[in-house]
Amino acid sequence: MRGNIAQLMQQAQKMQENMQRAQEELANIEVTGGAGGGMVSVTLSGRMECRKVRIDPSALADPEMAEDLMAAAFNDAVNKVNAESQERMAAATAGMAMPPGMKMPF
């Protein structure tokens, strides 16, 4: 029993180190979301900070459409950051049995 607890503690510490490394790596990535066939693009960091917005001048002819395209491009970028985050956190917790329904990070 005592050996199992020590082994579990070692696994938890390794998982914590892996998660911290994954979070640091994620903070350094940039993803670009797009909309309107490339008319609008938004680049976000892994921390969801906006780095760049590019709008094709032809999209500005219709302000309402430009607003919709910017929102869609931003949402696309957010979804890409979230997918990358899930992938990296899953890799960080690989090998550690997690209870059903438990998601990382908390």
N, CA, C and O atoms as a GROMACS GRO file, in nm:
protein
  424
    1MET      N    1   0.084  -0.120   0.000
    1MET     CA    2   0.000   0.000   0.000
    1MET      C    3   0.087   0.125   0.000
    1MET      O    4   0.060   0.219  -0.074
    2ARG      N    5   0.191   0.125   0.082
    2ARG     CA    6   0.276   0.242   0.093
    2ARG      C    7   0.349   0.269  -0.039
    2ARG      O    8   0.366   0.384  -0.078
    3GLY      N    9   0.391   0.163  -0.107
    3GLY     CA   10   0.458   0.177  -0.236
    3GLY      C   11   0.366   0.233  -0.342
    3GLY      O   12   0.409   0.310  -0.429
    4ASN      N   13   0.238   0.195  -0.335
    4ASN     CA   14   0.140   0.247  -0.431
    4ASN      C   15   0.122   0.398  -0.416
    4ASN      O   16   0.111   0.470  -0.515
    5ILE      N   17   0.118   0.445  -0.292
    5ILE     CA   18   0.101   0.588  -0.268
    5ILE      C   19   0.223   0.664  -0.317
    5ILE      O   20   0.210   0.770  -0.380
    6ALA      N   21   0.342   0.612  -0.291
    6ALA     CA   22   0.465   0.678  -0.338
    6ALA      C   23   0.468   0.682  -0.490
    6ALA      O   24   0.507   0.783  -0.549
    7GLN      N   25   0.428   0.574  -0.553
    7GLN     CA   26   0.425   0.569  -0.699
    7GLN      C   27   0.323   0.668  -0.754
    7GLN      O   28   0.349   0.737  -0.852
    8LEU      N   29   0.207   0.675  -0.690
    8LEU     CA   30   0.104   0.768  -0.731
    8LEU      C   31   0.152   0.913  -0.717
    8LEU      O   32   0.125   0.997  -0.804
    9MET      N   33   0.222   0.943  -0.610
    9MET     CA   34   0.276   1.077  -0.588
    9MET      C   35   0.379   1.112  -0.695
    9MET      O   36   0.383   1.225  -0.743
   10GLN      N   37   0.462   1.016  -0.731
   10GLN     CA   38   0.562   1.039  -0.837
   10GLN      C   39   0.492   1.067  -0.970
   10GLN      O   40   0.531   1.157  -1.044
   11GLN      N   41   0.389   0.990  -1.000
   11GLN     CA   42   0.314   1.010  -1.123
   11GLN      C   43   0.248   1.148  -1.125
   11GLN      O   44   0.248   1.217  -1.227
   12ALA      N   45   0.192   1.188  -1.012
   12ALA     CA   46   0.125   1.318  -1.003
   12ALA      C   47   0.226   1.432  -1.021
   12ALA      O   48   0.197   1.531  -1.087
   13GLN      N   49   0.344   1.417  -0.964
   13GLN     CA   50   0.447   1.520  -0.978
   13GLN      C   51   0.493   1.530  -1.124
   13GLN      O   52   0.512   1.639  -1.177
   14LYS      N   53   0.512   1.415  -1.187
   14LYS     CA   54   0.554   1.414  -1.328
   14LYS      C   55   0.445   1.476  -1.416
   14LYS      O   56   0.475   1.553  -1.507
   15MET      N   57   0.319   1.443  -1.388
   15MET     CA   58   0.209   1.499  -1.464
   15MET      C   59   0.205   1.651  -1.445
   15MET      O   60   0.182   1.724  -1.542
   16GLN      N   61   0.227   1.699  -1.325
   16GLN     CA   62   0.227   1.843  -1.298
   16GLN      C   63   0.338   1.912  -1.376
   16GLN      O   64   0.317   2.019  -1.433
   17GLU      N   65   0.457   1.851  -1.380
   17GLU     CA   66   0.568   1.906  -1.456
   17GLU      C   67   0.535   1.909  -1.605
   17GLU      O   68   0.562   2.008  -1.674
   18ASN      N   69   0.476   1.801  -1.655
   18ASN     CA   70   0.438   1.794  -1.796
   18ASN      C   71   0.333   1.899  -1.830
   18ASN      O   72   0.339   1.961  -1.936
   19MET      N   73   0.237   1.919  -1.741
   19MET     CA   74   0.133   2.019  -1.765
   19MET      C   75   0.190   2.159  -1.766
   19MET      O   76   0.151   2.242  -1.848
   20GLN      N   77   0.282   2.186  -1.675
   20GLN     CA   78   0.344   2.318  -1.671
   20GLN      C   79   0.423   2.345  -1.800
   20GLN      O   80   0.417   2.454  -1.856
   21ARG      N   81   0.496   2.244  -1.845
   21ARG     CA   82   0.572   2.257  -1.969
   21ARG      C   83   0.478   2.279  -2.088
   21ARG      O   84   0.505   2.361  -2.175
   22ALA      N   85   0.367   2.206  -2.090
   22ALA     CA   86   0.269   2.220  -2.198
   22ALA      C   87   0.208   2.360  -2.197
   22ALA      O   88   0.186   2.418  -2.304
   23GLN      N   89   0.179   2.413  -2.079
   23GLN     CA   90   0.123   2.548  -2.069
   23GLN      C   91   0.223   2.652  -2.118
   23GLN      O   92   0.185   2.749  -2.184
   24GLU      N   93   0.350   2.634  -2.085
   24GLU     CA   94   0.454   2.727  -2.132
   24GLU      C   95   0.467   2.722  -2.284
   24GLU      O   96   0.479   2.826  -2.349
   25GLU      N   97   0.465   2.601  -2.340
   25GLU     CA   98   0.472   2.586  -2.484
   25GLU      C   99   0.350   2.648  -2.551
   25GLU      O  100   0.362   2.716  -2.654
   26LEU      N  101   0.234   2.626  -2.493
   26LEU     CA  102   0.111   2.678  -2.549
   26LEU      C  103   0.112   2.832  -2.549
   26LEU      O  104   0.061   2.893  -2.643
   27ALA      N  105   0.168   2.892  -2.446
   27ALA     CA  106   0.174   3.038  -2.439
   27ALA      C  107   0.255   3.097  -2.554
   27ALA      O  108   0.234   3.212  -2.593
   28ASN      N  109   0.348   3.019  -2.608
   28ASN     CA  110   0.437   3.068  -2.713
   28ASN      C  111   0.386   3.043  -2.855
   28ASN      O  112   0.448   3.088  -2.951
   29ILE      N  113   0.275   2.974  -2.870
   29ILE     CA  114   0.226   2.947  -3.005
   29ILE      C  115   0.138   3.063  -3.053
   29ILE      O  116   0.088   3.143  -2.974
   30GLU      N  117   0.121   3.069  -3.183
   30GLU     CA  118   0.026   3.161  -3.244
   30GLU      C  119  -0.057   3.082  -3.344
   30GLU      O  120  -0.005   3.000  -3.419
   31VAL      N  121  -0.187   3.108  -3.345
   31VAL     CA  122  -0.276   3.045  -3.442
   31VAL      C  123  -0.354   3.154  -3.514
   31VAL      O  124  -0.379   3.261  -3.459
   32THR      N  125  -0.391   3.124  -3.637
   32THR     CA  126  -0.465   3.221  -3.717
   32THR      C  127  -0.598   3.161  -3.757
   32THR      O  128  -0.605   3.051  -3.812
   33GLY      N  129  -0.703   3.235  -3.728
   33GLY     CA  130  -0.836   3.197  -3.771
   33GLY      C  131  -0.878   3.285  -3.886
   33GLY      O  132  -0.838   3.401  -3.894
   34GLY      N  133  -0.956   3.230  -3.975
   34GLY     CA  134  -0.996   3.307  -4.092
   34GLY      C  135  -1.144   3.296  -4.120
   34GLY      O  136  -1.213   3.207  -4.070
   35ALA      N  137  -1.192   3.390  -4.203
   35ALA     CA  138  -1.332   3.389  -4.245
   35ALA      C  139  -1.342   3.458  -4.380
   35ALA      O  140  -1.257   3.538  -4.418
   36GLY      N  141  -1.448   3.426  -4.451
   36GLY     CA  142  -1.474   3.489  -4.578
   36GLY      C  143  -1.371   3.453  -4.684
   36GLY      O  144  -1.335   3.535  -4.768
   37GLY      N  145  -1.324   3.329  -4.679
   37GLY     CA  146  -1.227   3.286  -4.779
   37GLY      C  147  -1.097   3.365  -4.772
   37GLY      O  148  -1.033   3.388  -4.874
   38GLY      N  149  -1.058   3.404  -4.651
   38GLY     CA  150  -0.933   3.477  -4.633
   38GLY      C  151  -0.949   3.628  -4.633
   38GLY      O  152  -0.850   3.701  -4.626
   39MET      N  153  -1.072   3.676  -4.641
   39MET     CA  154  -1.095   3.821  -4.639
   39MET      C  155  -1.058   3.881  -4.504
   39MET      O  156  -1.014   3.996  -4.496
   40VAL      N  157  -1.076   3.804  -4.398
   40VAL     CA  158  -1.044   3.850  -4.263
   40VAL      C  159  -0.968   3.739  -4.192
   40VAL      O  160  -1.006   3.622  -4.199
   41SER      N  161  -0.859   3.776  -4.124
   41SER     CA  162  -0.787   3.678  -4.043
   41SER      C  163  -0.750   3.742  -3.909
   41SER      O  164  -0.722   3.862  -3.901
   42VAL      N  165  -0.751   3.660  -3.807
   42VAL     CA  166  -0.717   3.703  -3.671
   42VAL      C  167  -0.614   3.606  -3.617
   42VAL      O  168  -0.634   3.484  -3.622
   43THR      N  169  -0.504   3.659  -3.566
   43THR     CA  170  -0.399   3.576  -3.507
   43THR      C  171  -0.400   3.596  -3.356
   43THR      O  172  -0.393   3.709  -3.306
   44LEU      N  173  -0.409   3.484  -3.284
   44LEU     CA  174  -0.410   3.486  -3.137
   44LEU      C  175  -0.291   3.408  -3.085
   44LEU      O  176  -0.241   3.316  -3.149
   45SER      N  177  -0.245   3.448  -2.966
   45SER     CA  178  -0.144   3.369  -2.896
   45SER      C  179  -0.214   3.254  -2.824
   45SER      O  180  -0.337   3.249  -2.818
   46GLY      N  181  -0.136   3.164  -2.770
   46GLY     CA  182  -0.192   3.053  -2.693
   46GLY      C  183  -0.261   3.098  -2.566
   46GLY      O  184  -0.335   3.021  -2.504
   47ARG      N  185  -0.238   3.223  -2.527
   47ARG     CA  186  -0.304   3.280  -2.409
   47ARG      C  187  -0.425   3.364  -2.448
   47ARG      O  188  -0.477   3.442  -2.367
   48MET      N  189  -0.471   3.348  -2.573
   48MET     CA  190  -0.587   3.418  -2.626
   48MET      C  191  -0.566   3.569  -2.637
   48MET      O  192  -0.662   3.645  -2.633
   49GLU      N  193  -0.440   3.612  -2.652
   49GLU     CA  194  -0.412   3.753  -2.674
   49GLU      C  195  -0.409   3.777  -2.825
   49GLU      O  196  -0.346   3.703  -2.900
   50CYS      N  197  -0.478   3.881  -2.868
   50CYS     CA  198  -0.483   3.912  -3.011
   50CYS      C  199  -0.349   3.971  -3.053
   50CYS      O  200  -0.302   4.069  -2.996
   51ARG      N  201  -0.288   3.910  -3.154
   51ARG     CA  202  -0.158   3.954  -3.204
   51ARG      C  203  -0.172   4.035  -3.334
   51ARG      O  204  -0.095   4.128  -3.358
   52LYS      N  205  -0.270   3.998  -3.416
   52LYS     CA  206  -0.280   4.062  -3.547
   52LYS      C  207  -0.421   4.043  -3.603
   52LYS      O  208  -0.483   3.938  -3.585
   53VAL      N  209  -0.469   4.147  -3.670
   53VAL     CA  210  -0.596   4.140  -3.742
   53VAL      C  211  -0.569   4.190  -3.883
   53VAL      O  212  -0.511   4.297  -3.902
   54ARG      N  213  -0.611   4.112  -3.981
   54ARG     CA  214  -0.594   4.153  -4.121
   54ARG      C  215  -0.731   4.152  -4.187
   54ARG      O  216  -0.804   4.054  -4.180
   55ILE      N  217  -0.764   4.265  -4.250
   55ILE     CA  218  -0.893   4.278  -4.316
   55ILE      C  219  -0.868   4.322  -4.461
   55ILE      O  220  -0.803   4.424  -4.486
   56ASP      N  221  -0.918   4.244  -4.554
   56ASP     CA  222  -0.909   4.280  -4.694
   56ASP      C  223  -0.993   4.406  -4.716
   56ASP      O  224  -1.108   4.411  -4.672
   57PRO      N  225  -0.938   4.506  -4.783
   57PRO     CA  226  -1.012   4.630  -4.803
   57PRO      C  227  -1.150   4.611  -4.868
   57PRO      O  228  -1.241   4.690  -4.844
   58SER      N  229  -1.165   4.508  -4.950
   58SER     CA  230  -1.295   4.486  -5.014
   58SER      C  231  -1.402   4.447  -4.912
   58SER      O  232  -1.522   4.465  -4.938
   59ALA      N  233  -1.361   4.394  -4.797
   59ALA     CA  234  -1.459   4.356  -4.694
   59ALA      C  235  -1.517   4.479  -4.625
   59ALA      O  236  -1.623   4.471  -4.564
   60LEU      N  237  -1.447   4.592  -4.635
   60LEU     CA  238  -1.492   4.713  -4.567
   60LEU      C  239  -1.605   4.785  -4.641
   60LEU      O  240  -1.666   4.878  -4.588
   61ALA      N  241  -1.633   4.741  -4.764
   61ALA     CA  242  -1.742   4.802  -4.840
   61ALA      C  243  -1.876   4.780  -4.772
   61ALA      O  244  -1.967   4.863  -4.784
   62ASP      N  245  -1.888   4.669  -4.701
   62ASP     CA  246  -2.012   4.637  -4.629
   62ASP      C  247  -1.976   4.620  -4.481
   62ASP      O  248  -1.933   4.513  -4.439
   63PRO      N  249  -1.993   4.728  -4.402
   63PRO     CA  250  -1.952   4.724  -4.261
   63PRO      C  251  -2.014   4.610  -4.180
   63PRO      O  252  -1.949   4.551  -4.094
   64GLU      N  253  -2.140   4.578  -4.208
   64GLU     CA  254  -2.208   4.471  -4.135
   64GLU      C  255  -2.143   4.336  -4.166
   64GLU      O  256  -2.122   4.254  -4.076
   65MET      N  257  -2.111   4.313  -4.293
   65MET     CA  258  -2.043   4.190  -4.331
   65MET      C  259  -1.904   4.184  -4.269
   65MET      O  260  -1.861   4.078  -4.223
   66ALA      N  261  -1.833   4.297  -4.267
   66ALA     CA  262  -1.699   4.301  -4.208
   66ALA      C  263  -1.705   4.264  -4.060
   66ALA      O  264  -1.619   4.191  -4.010
   67GLU      N  265  -1.806   4.314  -3.990
   67GLU     CA  266  -1.823   4.280  -3.848
   67GLU      C  267  -1.844   4.130  -3.831
   67GLU      O  268  -1.784   4.067  -3.744
   68ASP      N  269  -1.931   4.073  -3.913
   68ASP     CA  270  -1.959   3.930  -3.906
   68ASP      C  271  -1.835   3.847  -3.936
   68ASP      O  272  -1.808   3.747  -3.870
   69LEU      N  273  -1.758   3.890  -4.037
   69LEU     CA  274  -1.636   3.817  -4.073
   69LEU      C  275  -1.532   3.827  -3.963
   69LEU      O  276  -1.462   3.729  -3.936
   70MET      N  277  -1.521   3.942  -3.898
   70MET     CA  278  -1.424   3.955  -3.788
   70MET      C  279  -1.462   3.865  -3.671
   70MET      O  280  -1.376   3.800  -3.612
   71ALA      N  281  -1.590   3.861  -3.639
   71ALA     CA  282  -1.635   3.774  -3.530
   71ALA      C  283  -1.609   3.628  -3.565
   71ALA      O  284  -1.563   3.551  -3.480
   72ALA      N  285  -1.637   3.589  -3.689
   72ALA     CA  286  -1.617   3.451  -3.731
   72ALA      C  287  -1.468   3.415  -3.729
   72ALA      O  288  -1.432   3.305  -3.686
   73ALA      N  289  -1.382   3.505  -3.775
   73ALA     CA  290  -1.238   3.479  -3.776
   73ALA      C  291  -1.185   3.467  -3.633
   73ALA      O  292  -1.102   3.380  -3.605
   74PHE      N  293  -1.233   3.552  -3.545
   74PHE     CA  294  -1.190   3.546  -3.404
   74PHE      C  295  -1.234   3.414  -3.342
   74PHE      O  296  -1.155   3.348  -3.274
   75ASN      N  297  -1.359   3.375  -3.366
   75ASN     CA  298  -1.408   3.248  -3.311
   75ASN      C  299  -1.331   3.129  -3.367
   75ASN      O  300  -1.306   3.032  -3.295
   76ASP      N  301  -1.294   3.135  -3.493
   76ASP     CA  302  -1.214   3.029  -3.555
   76ASP      C  303  -1.079   3.017  -3.485
   76ASP      O  304  -1.032   2.907  -3.456
   77ALA      N  305  -1.016   3.131  -3.459
   77ALA     CA  306  -0.886   3.131  -3.391
   77ALA      C  307  -0.899   3.077  -3.248
   77ALA      O  308  -0.814   3.000  -3.203
   78VAL      N  309  -1.003   3.117  -3.178
   78VAL     CA  310  -1.026   3.068  -3.041
   78VAL      C  311  -1.044   2.917  -3.041
   78VAL      O  312  -0.987   2.847  -2.957
   79ASN      N  313  -1.121   2.866  -3.135
   79ASN     CA  314  -1.142   2.720  -3.144
   79ASN      C  315  -1.011   2.648  -3.172
   79ASN      O  316  -0.989   2.539  -3.118
   80LYS      N  317  -0.925   2.706  -3.254
   80LYS     CA  318  -0.796   2.644  -3.282
   80LYS      C  319  -0.706   2.644  -3.160
   80LYS      O  320  -0.636   2.545  -3.134
   81VAL      N  321  -0.705   2.754  -3.083
   81VAL     CA  322  -0.626   2.758  -2.959
   81VAL      C  323  -0.678   2.654  -2.861
   81VAL      O  324  -0.599   2.582  -2.799
   82ASN      N  325  -0.810   2.644  -2.847
   82ASN     CA  326  -0.868   2.546  -2.755
   82ASN      C  327  -0.834   2.403  -2.796
   82ASN      O  328  -0.804   2.319  -2.711
   83ALA      N  329  -0.838   2.374  -2.926
   83ALA     CA  330  -0.804   2.240  -2.973
   83ALA      C  331  -0.658   2.208  -2.946
   83ALA      O  332  -0.625   2.097  -2.904
   84GLU      N  333  -0.570   2.304  -2.969
   84GLU     CA  334  -0.428   2.284  -2.942
   84GLU      C  335  -0.403   2.264  -2.793
   84GLU      O  336  -0.322   2.181  -2.753
   85SER      N  337  -0.475   2.340  -2.712
   85SER     CA  338  -0.462   2.328  -2.566
   85SER      C  339  -0.506   2.190  -2.519
   85SER      O  340  -0.438   2.127  -2.438
   86GLN      N  341  -0.619   2.141  -2.570
   86GLN     CA  342  -0.666   2.008  -2.532
   86GLN      C  343  -0.567   1.901  -2.573
   86GLN      O  344  -0.542   1.807  -2.497
   87GLU      N  345  -0.512   1.915  -2.692
   87GLU     CA  346  -0.417   1.816  -2.741
   87GLU      C  347  -0.292   1.812  -2.654
   87GLU      O  348  -0.242   1.704  -2.620
   88ARG      N  349  -0.241   1.929  -2.620
   88ARG     CA  350  -0.118   1.934  -2.539
   88ARG      C  351  -0.143   1.887  -2.395
   88ARG      O  352  -0.056   1.823  -2.336
   89MET      N  353  -0.259   1.919  -2.339
   89MET     CA  354  -0.289   1.875  -2.203
   89MET      C  355  -0.312   1.724  -2.200
   89MET      O  356  -0.277   1.658  -2.103
   90ALA      N  357  -0.372   1.671  -2.305
   90ALA     CA  358  -0.392   1.526  -2.312
   90ALA      C  359  -0.257   1.455  -2.316
   90ALA      O  360  -0.239   1.351  -2.253
   91ALA      N  361  -0.164   1.512  -2.391
   91ALA     CA  362  -0.030   1.452  -2.397
   91ALA      C  363   0.040   1.462  -2.262
   91ALA      O  364   0.115   1.372  -2.224
   92ALA      N  365   0.016   1.571  -2.190
   92ALA     CA  366   0.081   1.591  -2.060
   92ALA      C  367   0.030   1.493  -1.956
   92ALA      O  368   0.103   1.457  -1.863
   93THR      N  369  -0.096   1.450  -1.969
   93THR     CA  370  -0.153   1.359  -1.870
   93THR      C  371  -0.152   1.214  -1.918
   93THR      O  372  -0.208   1.127  -1.851
   94ALA      N  373  -0.090   1.188  -2.032
   94ALA     CA  374  -0.086   1.052  -2.087
   94ALA      C  375  -0.021   0.957  -1.987
   94ALA      O  376   0.081   0.989  -1.925
   95GLY      N  377  -0.082   0.842  -1.973
   95GLY     CA  378  -0.027   0.742  -1.883
   95GLY      C  379  -0.080   0.752  -1.741
   95GLY      O  380  -0.061   0.660  -1.661
   96MET      N  381  -0.145   0.862  -1.709
   96MET     CA  382  -0.200   0.880  -1.575
   96MET      C  383  -0.350   0.856  -1.585
   96MET      O  384  -0.420   0.929  -1.654
   97ALA      N  385  -0.398   0.756  -1.516
   97ALA     CA  386  -0.539   0.723  -1.521
   97ALA      C  387  -0.619   0.834  -1.454
   97ALA      O  388  -0.597   0.866  -1.337
   98MET      N  389  -0.711   0.893  -1.530
   98MET     CA  390  -0.795   1.000  -1.477
   98MET      C  391  -0.936   0.945  -1.457
   98MET      O  392  -0.984   0.865  -1.537
   99PRO      N  393  -1.002   0.988  -1.349
   99PRO     CA  394  -1.140   0.943  -1.328
   99PRO      C  395  -1.229   0.987  -1.444
   99PRO      O  396  -1.206   1.093  -1.502
  100PRO      N  397  -1.330   0.908  -1.479
  100PRO     CA  398  -1.420   0.944  -1.588
  100PRO      C  399  -1.482   1.082  -1.565
  100PRO      O  400  -1.526   1.114  -1.455
  101GLY      N  401  -1.486   1.163  -1.670
  101GLY     CA  402  -1.546   1.294  -1.662
  101GLY      C  403  -1.455   1.403  -1.610
  101GLY      O  404  -1.492   1.520  -1.614
  102MET      N  405  -1.337   1.368  -1.563
  102MET     CA  406  -1.244   1.469  -1.512
  102MET      C  407  -1.168   1.530  -1.628
  102MET      O  408  -1.111   1.459  -1.711
  103LYS      N  409  -1.168   1.664  -1.634
  103LYS     CA  410  -1.102   1.734  -1.743
  103LYS      C  411  -0.984   1.813  -1.688
  103LYS      O  412  -0.987   1.866  -1.577
  104MET      N  413  -0.879   1.819  -1.770
  104MET     CA  414  -0.760   1.895  -1.732
  104MET      C  415  -0.742   2.006  -1.831
  104MET      O  416  -0.775   1.986  -1.948
  105PRO      N  417  -0.692   2.123  -1.795
  105PRO     CA  418  -0.671   2.164  -1.658
  105PRO      C  419  -0.804   2.193  -1.590
  105PRO      O  420  -0.906   2.214  -1.657
  106PHE      N  421  -0.804   2.195  -1.459
  106PHE     CA  422  -0.926   2.209  -1.382
  106PHE      C  423  -0.989   2.338  -1.418
  106PHE      O  424  -1.095   2.372  -1.364
   0.00000   0.00000   0.00000
